[in-house]
Amino acid sequence: MPWFKKTTALGSDVSKKVKIPEGLWVKCADCKEIVYRKEFEKNLRVCPKCNYHSRIGVRERVHLTADTGSFVEIAASLSACDPLGFTDTVSYKERIEANQSKAGLKDAIIAGTAAVNKTPAVIAVMDFSFMGGSMGSAVGEKMVRAAEAAIENSLPLVAFTSSGGARMQEGIYSLMQMAKVSAAIGQLKKHALPYITVLTDPTFGGVSASFAMLGDIIIAEPKSLIGFAGARVIQQTINQQLPDDFQQAEFLLKKGLIDMVIHRKDLKAAIARLIRILRGSPRNA
């Protein structure tokens, strides 16, 4: 028991600490400001102070994009195998199982048919929480099946990307997915079906070097980091100072590498409108 106790003018004990419930506040990953969680969630996990669009999972993305009850998953049971018997600190098989348990997903992508503001489409959504959204053979195969479903049903394809690149544990098998998926996207163009990509934070490596940048329309969320190699690697390679906003969506838009930067809350309406325009129905756009 302390010898002295500080009190306020009213005699109350100020040594008692105010208890704040855990999880009430969120720290923005970009500006580092503290944001009230309810305000953060109401704003679709977008920081109200700096407009940074935080990463969201595939289920939340589908909920924000597809009309209620319209999403029907394609190849739901498809998951990665271990063609190389790869082991680092743990085996690749164990790593897959751990990520499946943590993320509640079979792999780093889901795809399915859906309605977007009553506009039919096939959507594919990547999840960075599953091994950094890395592209292995299962991710490539699911993208191909999404493209095939789009062709079979004469529907546009919309892909939401979030990835660190190819999956090293599958070696050349993962790198082959770049050509495989790009060829499938080429078939969409032969059938005159729209392909729209939405680049979210981050989109890098083999994904950005293949299907992420093949869209007829390329959209990005504000402040998303997009590129092939990281800024530090590029800076060391060319031995030049890079702009502070290098590889941000707004920088790429200014340089003509993407077509639009759209706030998360406006994406659904924008995608539906673009699909109708690309399919030749501007009156209803």
N, C-alpha and C positions, 0 to 999 in steps of 0.2 A: 504494500500500500504506500503511495507517494506521500512525503511529508507535506508538500504544498500542492494545492490544486487551484489552477487559474479559473476564475469565474468571470462572467460578463457582468454588466451593470445590473442586470435583472437577477443575477445570482445563479444562472444556469451553468452547468459544467460543460466547458468547451473542449475538454479532453476527450470527449466521446466523438468518434469519427462517424461521419455520415456514410451509410452503406449504400453504394450504388449497385444495382443488379448487374450481373455479368451479361455481356452481349447487348447492352443498351446502346452502345456507340460503335461506330465503324471508322477505321482509319483508311482514308483514301490511299490507294497504292501509288497514285501519281503526285498529287499536291501535298500529301501527308496530313491534311486537315482532318479533324475529328468531326464526324457527321452522325446525326441522330439516326439510328438504324431504321426506324419506321419511315422517316423521310426518305432515306436511301432506298428502301424497298419500294416505296410508293413511286419513286422516280425511276423504277425499273433497273435498279442497281447502277444508276448513273450518278456520279458525284455532282451535287447541286452547286458546288463552289468552283470547280474547274472543268466540268463537263466530261471528265474521264469515264469511259464506258467500261465498267468492270466485267471480268469474264463471267459468263453464266453457263450452266450445264445444258445438255441437249434437251432435257425434258422442259425446262423453262423456255428454251428457245422455240421448241415446237409449240408450246402453249401460247407464246407471243405471236407466232407466225400462222399457225393453222387454225381454221375455224373449229369451234368446240366439237369434239367427237368425230372429226373428219379424218384424222390421221390413221392410216393403216400401214403398219411397218412391213418393209420388204426384207426377206432373208434375216429374220430376227435371231435365228440360232447361229448365224455365221460368226466364227471367232478365229483368232490366229492359231497356227500350229507352230512347231519348233523344227523347221527343216534342217537347221545346222547343229542342233543339240547344243546351243550356245549357253555358256556359263560365265558370269563375271563374279560378283560377290555372292550372287545366288543364281540358280538356273533361270533361263528365260521362261520356262514353263511355270515356275513358282512366281516369277514377277507378273506374268499374265494373270494368274489366279488371284494374286494379291490386289491387282488393279481392278479386276472384275468385281471382287468383293467390296473394295473401297468405293468405286464409282457406280456400281450396280448396272454395269454395261458389259456386253460381250467383247466390245473393242472400242476404238476411239471414234466411231461414227455410227449413226443410225440413219436410215433412209426409209421413205414411204410415200404413198400417195396421200394427198390432202387437198383441202379447199382453202385458198387464201383470199379472204373477202369474197367468197362464193366463186372464186376463179380456180378451176382444177389445175393441179400441178403435182410434180414429184419434187420432194424436198430432201436434201441430204444435209446432215448437221454434224460437225466435228466437235469433240469435247477435249479441251486441253488437259483436263484433270486425269485423263487416261493416258499415262506415259507421255505426257507433254503433247498429246494429239499427234503422235508420230505415225507416219504412214507405213504400215506393213502390208503384207499380202491380203489380209482380211479387209483392210480399209480400201485398198485398190479394187478388190473384187466387189465390195458393196457399192462403190461408186459406179463400176461397170454395170452392175445389176440395176442400179437406179437409172442409168442412161437407157438400158434395154427396156425397162418398164415404161419410161417416157416415150420411147419409139413405139412400143407395142400398143400403148393407149393414146398415142398422138397427143402427148402432154408436154409442156415446157418443164425444164429441170432448173431448180434453184439450189445452189450449194452454199452453205455457210462454212467457211474455213476458219480453223484455229489450230495451228500446228507449229512444232519446232522443226519439222522436216522428216526425212526418211528414218525408218527404225533400224538402228545399227545392228540389232540382234539378229536380223534376217539377211544382212549383207546384200548381195546382188539381187535377191528376191524382192527386197523393198525398193531398190532402185529401178527395177523393171516395171514397177507399178506406174511410174511416171509416163512411160510410153504406152502402157496398156490403157490407162485411163484417158490419156490424150487421144488415142485412137477411137475410144468409145464416144468421146465428146465430138470427134469429127463426124461420126455417124449421125449425131443429132443435127448437125449442119446440113448433111445430105438430105435429111428429111424435113428441112426448113422448120425445125423446132427451136424455140428460143432457149438459150442457156444463160442464166443470170448468176453471177457469183457475188457473195457478200463477204468481204474480208473483215474478220474481227481480230481483236488483239490476243496473241500475235499470230501472224501468218508468215512463215519462213521456210527456207530449205526447199526440198523436193516438191512440196505442195504448191508453194508460190511459183516454182519453176515449171509447173505443169498445169493442172486443171484450175487452180485459183485464178490464173491470169488469162484463161481462154474464154472467159465470158463474153457474150455479145454486149452485155452491159456489166461493168465492174463497179460495184458499190463498196464502200467501206464505212465502218462506224467511226465517229470522231475519235481522234488521237490514237487510233490503232497503229501498232508497229507492224510494218510490212516490208519484206525484203527477201534476199536470198541468204547472204552471210550477215553476221552481226556488224554493227557500226564500228566496233573496236577492231575487228579483223580487217575491215576495209581501210580504216584510217592507218593501220600499221602497214598495210600493203602499198597504198598509194603515197604514204608519208605526207598527208595533207590534213589540215584541220577541217572537220565536217560541220555543217550548220547544226545548231542546237535541235532543230525540228527534223533533222535528217531521218528518213524512213517513217515519219508519221504520215497518216492518211492525208492530212491537209497539204503537206509538202508534195506528196505524189500526185495529188489532184492538180496542184499548181504546175507541175512538170508534165502533165498530160498522161500519166501512167494509169490512172483510174478515171472513171467517168463521174462519180458522185460521192459525196460524203453526206450520209443521212443519219439523223438522230434515231436511236432505237425505237422511240415511240411512234415514229413516222414510217418505219420500214415496211410494215405489213401493207399499208395502203399504197406505198410507193411501188412495191413489188407487184401487187395486183394490177395497178395502173400500167406499169411497164409491160407486163405480160399481154394485156389487152391491146396495147399499142403495137407490140411486136407481132401479134397475131392478126393485126389488121382490123381491130374493133375500136377505133379511137372515139367513136361517139359515146361509148359507155365508160371511157377512161376517167 
